């Protein structure tokens, strides 16, 4: 009789433990958010491990959208020339693929073509390398991780000159620091396609 009671107790304990573990797994799997992961940057090649040659800090008209980008080119980036016009600057001389890292700070939540963008800080990494030529960046796509998960593109933007007479020829800090002027497009928020065009400078 004692053996039977012990056996029944052991079976009940095993069943209860199995049930608790199964429930715990179900709870964890139901609350885990699956986010898109882009492990391979398209067309990046050696750009990711290349040389940083320009840093930009740009904002929209209302200053609620602060975009900081660090631009990296391949190791063929030209060395800057220390002169008034900086003709040797990589901003002018470099032509080729470009990747970025950086941050995006959104002060106020907004509706982007039907998608709600949460305010906060976002970490940026390159999803698709862009092209850099004559101080113009184009066809760049970026993944933003933060309160929302977004895909952002920069179809075309130009480096803004420090002074009106420089025509895009920037000063010679290393890496050179300035602003970009152009459209930033919010393409996708949390997996939903949308469209929001933000002019930054």
N, C-alpha and C positions, 0 to 999 in steps of 0.2 A: 504493500500500500504506500509506504514512504517513497519507494522507488518510482511508482506511478505518479505520485504528487510532485516529486522532484522533476520528472520528465515533462509533465504538463507545465510546470513553472518555467522551465528552461525554454520550452516551445513558445510560451506566451511572451517571454522576455525577448526572444529572438524576433518574433513577429512584430512586437512593438518597436524594437530598434530599427528593423528594416523599414517600417512605416515612417518613422521619424526622419530617417536619412533620406528616404524617397521624397517626403514632403519638403525637406530642406532643399534638396536639389531642384524641385519644381519651383519653389519660391525664388531661389537664386536665378534660375533661368528665365523666370517670368519678369524679373525686375532688371535684368541686365540689358542695357541699351546697346543695340548693335549699330555701330557707326561705320560709315564708309571709310576704308583705309586705302590710301594711295601710296603703295610702297615704292613704286617705280615711277620716277618723274619722266614724262615723255620728252624725248629729244634733248635730254640734259647732257648726256655723255660726260665729258670731263669738266663741265661747267660748275657742278656742285663743289668740286675740290679745287676750283680755279681761284683767281685773285679778286678780292673785293675792290672795286674802283669807284663806287659812288654810293653815297647815302642820301636819302631824301626824306624830308618831313613835309607833308602836304596836308591841307585841310579843306573842307568844303566852305562855302560862303558863310554858313551859320556857325561854323567851328564846332559842330557836333560829331564830326567824322574825322579823326586824326589818323593818318596813314604814315607809318614809318617803314621804309624799305631799304634793305642793304643789297645792292646790285653786285653780282658776281659774274665775271666773264672768264673765258678760257685763259690759260697762262700766256697767251700771246698778247695780253693787254699791254699797250704801249706805256712806257714810263712817262710821268708828267714832266713838262718843260716849265722851268721857273722863269716866266717872263710875263709881261703885261697882257699879252693876248693868249698865252697858254696854247699855242698851236699843237704842242706835243701832248696835250692832255688826253688821256684815254677816253674821256667823255666825247671828244671830237674824233679821235683817231680810231677807237675800237669799233670794229664791225664784226658781228657774229652772234652766236647764241648767248642768252643772258638768263640767269636765274636769280631769285630773290628769297630772302628770309626777312622777317620783321614782325611788326605788331600793328594791330588796328584797334583803336579805342573809339567806341561808340557811346556818346554821352546820353543819348535819348533813344529809346526803342522806337522803331518805325515800321511802317508797312511797306514792303517792297514788292509791288505788283501782285499783291495777294498773299505774300509770305511775311510773317512777323519776325523781325530781327530784334533780338534781345540786346539791351545795352550791356556794356562791359568791355573787357579786354580780350582780344583774340590773338592767337599765335599764328603766324603765316608761314607757309612753306610752298615751294613751287610744285605745281601740278603738271604744267606744260611749259617748257622753256620758251621764252620769247626771243625776239630778234632786236639787236641794238645796232643802230647805224646813225652817225652824225647827230648824236645827242637825242635821238628819238628811239623809244622803246615801243614795240608793237607785238601783238599776238601772244601776250603773256597771260597764263591762267594760274591762279593761286588757290590753295586750300586754306581756309580759315577755321581754326579750332577754338572754341570758346563757349559762351552761353548758348549760342546756336552754332551749327556747323554749316559753313557756306563755301560755295565755289564762286570766286571773284575773277573777273577778267579785265585786262587793260588792253583794249583793242589798239589804242595809239595814245601816247603821251610824250611830251617834249620836256627836256630839262629847261627850267626857267632860269634865265640869266640873273646874275647877282645885280647887275646894273643894266640900264636900258641900252648902253653903248657896247655891251659885250656880245650881243647876238649869240647867246648860248655858250660862249667861251667862259668857263668858270675859273675861279681862283684856284690856287695850287695846294690847298690842304690835302693831306694824304690820310685816308681816302677823301676825295672831294665831297663836300657836303652842300646840299642845296634843296631845291624843290622840283617836283614834276608838275606839269600842267596838262590835264587831259581828263578823259572820262574813265571812271571806274564802274564796271557793270556788276551788279549782284545777279548771278545767273541761277543759283540754286541755294535753298535754305532747308536744312534738315531733310534733304532728299526730294524736296518739291521744287519743280521748275518755276521760276518767276523772273521778273525783269525790273531792275531799278538802276537808273543811270544817275551817277553822282559825279559832278564836276569838281575836281580838286585842283588846288594850286598852292 
